[in-house]
Amino acid sequence: LNMAHGCGCLYLLLILNLFEATIAASQTGLSENGSVEPDETYDGKVRPTGDGRYEAYMIPPFKSNHASFIELLPNGDLVLAWFSGTAEGESDVAIVLSRLPNGTDQWSRAAVLSQRKDYSNQNPVLFYDAKGKMLHLYHTQQPTSVTDGIHLPEYKATIWTLNSTDLGNKWSLPWEMFHKDGSYDRNRILLTLNGDWILPMYYSLKDIQNQYSAVQITANGLSWEEYEMKGSNYLVQPSVVRPLPNNRTLMSFFRDKRAEHIYQAVSSDDGGTWSKPEPTKFPNNDAAIQARVLMNQHVVLVYNPTTHDRHPIRISLSEDGGKTWPHYRDLETGSGPEYSYPCILQTSDGYIHVTYTYNRETIKYVKFMEDWIKGK
């Protein structure tokens, strides 16, 4: 195993012991983070809703659950990662993974993939590399040591990675990929036209006006080159899409730390340089968003249509590459308190799959056809 930045043998053994222990704990839903007695509807079962959708509530491994990420595997399985523990930022918050086997309607109990004492893991990003036949998982990790009664903030975070060569059944040990303080990921990896990977990321620094976004580009998944998104101060968690196939133009949508608008920037050279981000018509509540291009080149965007609360949560649809957004529908209309941090993909049968945080109690999964957004 090639451990980044010269991790010693003792540290490797400590991580190995912790990794084995948490995998065992995940089978029972118990760990230092405490036992879970979830709502009986949080059973992972996919059921029709009666309005053209299907939905499921994940079995929560620990008390608090947030920031999900869904990925499609070549065998048709769906895998879903999120972070789970006592509370965001607390020690031993883990990255966990659930699976929906192809052709079934039951999500599995989540297994713990990455957990480290005195650190909090957050923001998993899954990526299946079809060329290398490997499933990659990236996530952030921040120390939870306390100074003067205050937890060290996110500006001490770094990005870690682990991978699987058997579609997520067995995993390598986690190791540090990006060691610069404040490094954070959140949204989906995109391929350039020549097959390189684009990882959107951002820096969660001490003052929000100094937080900014960038993309990391690699040809092999090991050696990365950073391209800053100029003028992106206050703007984080870029979600990058390609509106037209075989076209070097990319669009990025941003979360706004000032809780005003979703912002948008454009690259005409496949991610190397970016226009200055400009506000869109969409509000933003300083919470995560995600965009996705569908098979018919329509674009969907999931977000909270507000500048304050994390409810409701909405999906909007553009049929002209993001120029106009005539269709939208709320995925959740209740008063929350929180439906947030969406993730989107589409499968070859046309279904759009969306996952999001459900009141920090669990992760909710929904699937529907594009016509559902139009009210058909």
TORTORTOR-460572 format. One record per residue (C-alpha): x negated, z, y; residue number from 0. Coordinates in steps of 0.1 Angstrom, whole numbers. Each point is the difference from the previous one (the first is absolute). Example, Ala and Ser with C-alpha at 12.3 -4.5 7.8 and 13.67 -1.06 7.14 Angstrom:
<recs>
-123,78,-45,0 $
-14,-7,34,1 $
</recs>
This chain:
<recs>
0,0,0,0 $
-13,-10,34,1 $
8,30,22,2 $
-2,-9,38,3 $
-26,17,23,4 $
-20,17,-27,5 $
24,25,-15,6 $
-19,23,-23,7 $
6,7,-36,8 $
14,34,7,9 $
26,-14,24,10 $
8,-27,-26,11 $
7,27,-26,12 $
22,19,24,13 $
21,-30,8,14 $
2,-9,-37,15 $
13,35,-9,16 $
25,-1,29,17 $
11,-35,-10,18 $
6,10,-36,19 $
18,32,10,20 $
24,-17,25,21 $
9,-28,-25,22 $
10,28,-25,23 $
19,18,27,24 $
19,-31,11,25 $
16,-3,-35,26 $
19,33,6,27 $
5,-3,38,28 $
-19,32,5,29 $
-33,8,18,30 $
-14,22,27,31 $
25,-17,23,32 $
28,18,-19,33 $
29,-9,-23,34 $
27,-24,10,35 $
37,4,-6,36 $
13,-32,14,37 $
35,-12,9,38 $
16,-12,-33,39 $
3,-35,15,40 $
-38,-2,4,41 $
-3,-13,-35,42 $
-16,-34,4,43 $
30,-19,-13,44 $
8,-33,16,45 $
38,-3,7,46 $
22,-24,18,47 $
13,12,33,48 $
32,-21,1,49 $
-10,-19,31,50 $
-23,-25,-16,51 $
-31,22,-2,52 $
-17,21,-27,53 $
-17,33,8,54 $
-20,28,-17,55 $
-14,33,12,56 $
-35,8,-15,57 $
-6,32,-20,58 $
-20,20,25,59 $
-31,15,-16,60 $
-5,25,28,61 $
19,15,30,62 $
-8,-26,27,63 $
-1,-38,-5,64 $
-9,-27,25,65 $
-15,-34,8,66 $
8,-21,-30,67 $
-15,-34,-10,68 $
14,-24,-25,69 $
-18,-28,-19,70 $
9,-26,-26,71 $
-22,-4,-31,72 $
-5,-33,-19,73 $
21,13,-30,74 $
29,5,23,75 $
-3,38,3,76 $
4,16,34,77 $
-23,29,9,78 $
6,24,28,79 $
-25,24,16,80 $
5,27,26,81 $
-14,34,10,82 $
15,32,-13,83 $
-9,37,4,84 $
10,31,19,85 $
1,-18,34,86 $
-18,-28,18,87 $
-36,10,9,88 $
-1,30,-24,89 $
-26,5,-26,90 $
4,-18,-34,91 $
26,-25,13,92 $
-3,-27,-27,93 $
5,-37,-4,94 $
25,-6,-28,95 $
12,-31,-18,96 $
33,-9,-16,97 $
9,-31,-20,98 $
31,-21,-5,99 $
-7,-20,-32,100 $
12,-36,1,101 $
36,-4,-11,102 $
8,37,1,103 $
20,22,24,104 $
-21,32,-2,105 $
-29,10,22,106 $
-25,22,-18,107 $
-11,35,10,108 $
-28,-3,24,109 $
-36,6,-12,110 $
-26,15,23,111 $
-28,-26,7,112 $
-21,16,28,113 $
-1,37,10,114 $
-28,21,15,115 $
-1,37,8,116 $
-2,8,37,117 $
9,-36,9,118 $
32,-18,7,119 $
6,-35,-14,120 $
23,-24,19,121 $
11,-36,6,122 $
-4,-17,-34,123 $
-4,-38,1,124 $
3,-19,-33,125 $
-15,-35,-6,126 $
-1,-21,-32,127 $
-29,-24,1,128 $
12,-29,-21,129 $
-34,-16,-1,130 $
-19,31,-11,131 $
30,12,-21,132 $
-3,35,15,133 $
24,23,17,134 $
-15,18,30,135 $
12,31,18,136 $
-12,10,34,137 $
9,32,18,138 $
-11,23,27,139 $
-15,35,-5,140 $
-4,27,26,141 $
-15,35,-2,142 $
24,29,3,143 $
-24,26,11,144 $
12,22,28,145 $
-17,9,32,146 $
16,27,23,147 $
31,-3,-20,148 $
3,-38,5,149 $
-3,-26,-27,150 $
-27,-27,6,151 $
20,-30,12,152 $
2,-36,-12,153 $
-31,-10,20,154 $
-21,13,-29,155 $
17,-23,-26,156 $
-18,-26,-21,157 $
13,-27,-24,158 $
-5,4,-37,159 $
7,-24,-29,160 $
5,-2,-37,161 $
9,-28,-24,162 $
16,-9,-33,163 $
-8,-28,-24,164 $
31,5,-22,165 $
28,-3,25,166 $
0,36,11,167 $
-1,19,-33,168 $
-35,13,4,169 $
-19,4,32,170 $
-36,4,12,171 $
-10,31,20,172 $
6,-2,37,173 $
-29,-7,23,174 $
-5,-4,37,175 $
3,-36,13,176 $
0,4,38,177 $
-18,32,12,178 $
5,-4,38,179 $
20,30,13,180 $
36,-8,9,181 $
3,-29,-25,182 $
36,-6,-11,183 $
18,-26,-20,184 $
38,-5,-4,185 $
11,-36,-4,186 $
-3,-29,-25,187 $
-32,-20,-7,188 $
3,-37,7,189 $
-21,-29,-12,190 $
-18,-24,23,191 $
4,-37,-7,192 $
-34,1,-17,193 $
10,29,-22,194 $
-17,29,18,195 $
19,33,4,196 $
13,13,33,197 $
6,37,1,198 $
18,11,32,199 $
-12,35,11,200 $
-3,22,31,201 $
-18,29,14,202 $
19,33,5,203 $
-23,15,27,204 $
2,32,20,205 $
19,-15,30,206 $
28,-24,-7,207 $
-11,-23,28,208 $
-32,-6,-19,209 $
17,-8,-33,210 $
-2,-37,-9,211 $
5,-25,-28,212 $
-23,-23,-18,213 $
-2,-22,-32,214 $
-26,3,-27,215 $
-8,-33,-18,216 $
-19,-3,-33,217 $
-8,-28,-25,218 $
-6,24,-29,219 $
18,33,7,220 $
-34,18,5,221 $
-17,-13,32,222 $
24,1,30,223 $
-3,-13,35,224 $
21,15,28,225 $
18,-20,27,226 $
15,21,27,227 $
34,-9,14,228 $
-9,1,37,229 $
24,17,24,230 $
17,19,-28,231 $
-5,35,15,232 $
30,22,-8,233 $
10,-25,-28,234 $
-6,8,-36,235 $
11,-9,-36,236 $
-1,-38,4,237 $
22,-20,-23,238 $
-15,-35,-4,239 $
20,-30,-13,240 $
-5,-38,-2,241 $
32,-16,13,242 $
-9,-35,-13,243 $
-17,-8,-32,244 $
-34,-17,1,245 $
-2,7,38,246 $
-28,22,15,247 $
25,16,24,248 $
7,37,-8,249 $
24,25,17,250 $
-5,38,2,251 $
26,26,9,252 $
-11,34,12,253 $
12,36,2,254 $
-1,14,35,255 $
-14,35,4,256 $
19,2,34,257 $
33,-5,-19,258 $
12,-29,21,259 $
-1,-34,-17,260 $
-12,-18,-31,261 $
-29,-22,12,262 $
-11,-34,-13,263 $
-33,-19,1,264 $
-10,-34,-14,265 $
-31,-14,-16,266 $
-6,-37,-1,267 $
-32,2,-21,268 $
11,19,-32,269 $
-6,34,14,270 $
-34,-3,17,271 $
14,4,36,272 $
33,12,14,273 $
21,-4,31,274 $
7,30,21,275 $
30,18,-15,276 $
32,-4,19,277 $
32,21,-3,278 $
29,-15,-20,279 $
37,7,5,280 $
-1,25,-28,281 $
-3,37,8,282 $
-25,23,-18,283 $
1,37,-5,284 $
-37,5,-8,285 $
7,-6,-37,286 $
-10,-25,-25,287 $
14,-36,-3,288 $
-6,-28,-24,289 $
5,-38,1,290 $
2,-25,-29,291 $
3,-38,-3,292 $
25,-10,-26,293 $
-3,-29,-24,294 $
21,-22,23,295 $
-23,9,30,296 $
26,22,16,297 $
-15,32,13,298 $
14,35,-5,299 $
-10,32,20,300 $
10,35,-10,301 $
-1,27,27,302 $
19,29,17,303 $
20,-16,28,304 $
-6,29,24,305 $
-27,16,22,306 $
6,35,-12,307 $
15,8,-34,308 $
-11,-13,-34,309 $
35,-11,-8,310 $
17,-23,-6,311 $
-23,-25,-18,312 $
7,-38,5,313 $
-10,-34,-13,314 $
0,-30,23,315 $
-3,-36,-10,316 $
-15,-30,18,317 $
5,-36,-12,318 $
-24,-15,25,319 $
-33,17,-6,320 $
6,31,20,321 $
12,-17,32,322 $
36,12,-2,323 $
16,27,-22,324 $
38,-7,-2,325 $
7,20,-31,326 $
-4,37,-8,327 $
15,28,-21,328 $
-6,37,-3,329 $
-14,12,-33,330 $
9,36,8,331 $
26,10,27,332 $
0,37,-4,333 $
-15,26,23,334 $
-30,6,-22,335 $
-20,19,10,336 $
-24,-27,-12,337 $
0,-35,-15,338 $
-34,-15,8,339 $
-32,-17,-10,340 $
15,-31,-17,341 $
-17,-24,-24,342 $
13,-34,-10,343 $
-5,-27,-26,344 $
19,-29,-15,345 $
1,-10,-36,346 $
5,-35,-14,347 $
36,6,-8,348 $
6,3,38,349 $
6,37,1,350 $
-15,18,30,351 $
-13,35,-10,352 $
-4,27,27,353 $
-13,35,-4,354 $
0,28,26,355 $
-3,37,5,356 $
33,18,-6,357 $
0,33,20,358 $
-35,8,-13,359 $
18,11,-32,360 $
-6,-31,-20,361 $
-6,-38,3,362 $
30,-23,0,363 $
0,-35,-16,364 $
25,-27,9,365 $
3,-37,-10,366 $
23,-27,13,367 $
2,-37,7,368 $
-7,-15,35,369 $
37,-8,4,370 $
7,38,0,371 $
-18,3,33,372 $
24,-26,14,373 $
30,20,-12,374 $
9,-26,-27,375 $
</recs>
